[in-house]
């Protein structure tokens, strides 16, 4: 098992597009809600992430986790949101996916830490993440996170 010191998190580039798109089916492995079409979800996510990598819009970030051999192990996509009740802007994790080769190596936690760091640098006080109820793996991961404000 690799240690976290052997893994780096860096900004994604257009060269990472194929890797990122290849992981998108993992978002629906748990079986999406009955009102969602899994193929459509993957297609929309691919279009959105491709656009983000091409245009690099301000206030949005995509980071890649890699081992020392530059094998990509996962990614995180962060974009701005606004609190529904008080309209305070915050950062929102739109996608957080670990490749099968990265499972169990702390990749998710490392990318959450990077997202927190990035969010603070953007002046956000909150970082949010939402998951489908059926996604037990993601819910378990979320239960282990410190949910205090960043």
N, C-alpha and C positions, 0 to 999 in steps of 0.2 A: 504494500500500500504506500502510495506517495504521501509525503507530508505537505502541509500547506505552504511551507517555505519553498517548495519546488513548483508552486503554481503562482502565476501572475495574472492580474486582471488589467486589461488594456482597452482603450477605445477601439470599437469595431471600425473597419473600413469596408469599402465596396468589395474588396477581395474576400471578405468573410460572408458575403451574401449566400453562396451555395451552402456553406455549413449551417448558417442560421435557418435557411429555408428547409434544410434536411431535418432539422429538429422539430419543426412545427407540428407534425403529426403526434408528437408526444403530448401536446396540449389536450388532445381528445382521447388518449388511450383509456382514460377512466370511463368513457362513454358520456358524451355531452348531454345536457338536459334535453328532454323530449321536444322542447320548442326550438332547439338549435339543430342546424344541419352541420355535421362535422366537416364534410367536404367544403362547404361554404365558409366555415370558420377558418379552415386552413388556407383557403384561397384569399380571403380578406386579409388575414395576418401576413401572408406572403407579399401581398400588394403593399400593405402599409409599411412593413419593415424594409422592403426594397426601396420604397419612396424615401424613407428616413435615411437609409444608407447613401442614396444618390444625392438628396438635397441637403442633408445635414442641417435640419431646421434648428434655429436657436431655441434653447430651453428643452431640448430632447437629447437623450444620450442612449447609446447602445454600447455595452461593454462585453468583451470576450474573456473567458478564463482559459488559460493555456498552461500546459506543463513546460518543463525546461527544454523539451524537444520540439516545442511549438505545436504540439497536438492540441487542437481546440477541444475543450471539455464542457462548454456551456456558454450561455449568454444571458444578459439581462437588458431589458428595454424599459427606459424610464421617460415619462413625459409629464408635463404640468397638468394639474387638475384644479378644481375649486370645490371647497367644502359647500355642500348643498345648503346648509342652514346659515352660515355666517359669511359665505362667499370668500373665505380666505384661500388664497392660492397655496397649493402644496405640490409635492412631487408624487407621482403615482407609478408603481411598477406595473407595467402593462403585460410584460412577458418575463418569465424566469424559468429557463429550461436547462437541465443538466443532461449532457449526452450520456448514454449507457456507460461509456468508458470512464466517466467522471463520478459515477455514483458512489456515495460513501466516502468521499474524500474532502468534504467540507466546502465543496464548490458553491453550493447555495448560500451558505453563510458568508463566504468571501465576497460574493457579488452583492449581497445585502449590505455588507459593510461598505463596499464601494458606492452603492446607491446612496447610503446615508452620507458619506463624505461628499459626493457630488451634490446632493440635495442641499447640504449646508452651504456649499460653495455658491449655489444659485440663490441663496437667501431664503430657502423654504424652511419652515418650522415643523412640517409634518411630512411623513412618507407613508403612503398607503399601498395596500396590496389586497386584491379581492380574488377569491377562487370559487369555483362551482362547488356546491355541497357534495357532489359525487366524487370529487377529486380528493380522496382520502389522504393520499401521499402529500399533497400540498397543504391540506388542513393540519396534518400532523406536524409538518415543517413550521407552519405559522404558529402553532401552539408553543413551539420552543423559542420563539422570538421575543425579545424585549420590546414591548409595545409602547414604551414611553416616547414622548416627543423627541425629535432629534434636535 
